Amino acid sequence: MEALIKIVPHAQPFALSQQVDYQPGKVVSLTLAQQPGVGITLFAFDAGEAISTHAAGGDAMATVLEGTARITIDGVPYTVNAGEAIVMPAGIPHAVEAVTAFKMYLVVAKAPNI
């Protein structure tokens, strides 16, 4: 059977934050899974880097693994620190900015197409 979650080890512990590295002046992403109902991506943001305001087709849950992010949802800014998570609801504008260099684990859940 083909693995649905790619790139990371299976059936053994591993450090999620060590799977993606910071790069100066960049936002780095690593897609672990992309299926019709779910996407899983790791991100590493250098300090001051951002993803501009956009909306997703599903609920997006960001878990900060290291550092601090400012996540703005529908115009309201939230500070999210390592070990915390926030859900960006489907269809609602949101943006992500690195207060410090930070890493996040992003899961986007979408309704199945029927």
N, C-alpha and C positions, 0 to 999 in steps of 0.2 A: 504494500500500500504506500502511495506517495505521501510524504510528510506535508501537512498543511501549514505548519510553522517551520519556516526555513532558517538557515544560517546558524542557529544556535544549537547547542548540544541537546540531545534527547535522552531521557532516562538517567540524568545525572544533574546534580546541583551546579549552578554557574552564577557568576555575578552579572546581573543584567546591565548595570551601569558600565561595565567594562567592555561591552559589545560595540560601543560607538565612541569615537574619540573627538575631542574638541579640535577645531581648526581655526586659526586666527582670522577674525573678520567674517566668519561664515556660520551658517546653519547647516549642520550635517544631518542627514536622515538615513535610516536603514530600515527597509521594509521587511518585516518578519512574516507577515501573512496578508494576502489580499484576495478575498473571496467575495461573492455577491452580497453576503450579509454582514461581513466583518473585515476590518482592516486593523493591523497591528503594526505600529511603527515606533522605532526609537529615534530620538532627536538629541543632538548636542548643539547648544547655542553658545557662541562666544558672547561675552558681556556686551550689552548694548545692541545686539542683533535682534531682529524681530521678523515676524510673519504678519503682514498687514491684514486689515479687517476683511473677513470673508465669512461665508456660512457653509456649513456642511450638510450633506443629505441624511445624516444620522446623528444620534447622540455621540458626542466625543468626550471620553473621559481621559483627562491628562493626570498622570501621577508623576510628581517631581521626584527624581531619584537623587539629585545633587543640586545644590545651589538654590537660587531664588528666582521665580518668574513673576511677571505681572501679566495676568490674563484678564482682558477686558471683555465682558459679555454684555451685549446690548447697551454699551456705553458706560457700564459700571466696572471700575478696575478692582481686581482682587490680587492680593499678594499671596503667592503659593510657595511654600518652603519645602525643602527635602522631607519626604515622608508624608506629604499631604497630597490630596487629589481634588479635582474639581471637574464637574460635568458641564460641558458646553452643549446646550440643547440643540437639536436638529433645527435648521432653518433660521437660527438666531445669529446675528452678526457677532463675531468675536475676533480678537487679535491676541497675539502672544509676543511678549518682549522679555528679554533677559536682563533682569536687574543686576545679577552677577552671572558669570558663566553657569549654565545649568543644563541638566539632562532630564528628559522626560520620556515616559512610556505612554504612548497614545493608543487607545482602543476606540475605534469608531464602529458602533453597532447600527445597522440599518434594517428596516423592515424587509422581509423577503419579497421579491417580485412574484406575485401570484397571477 
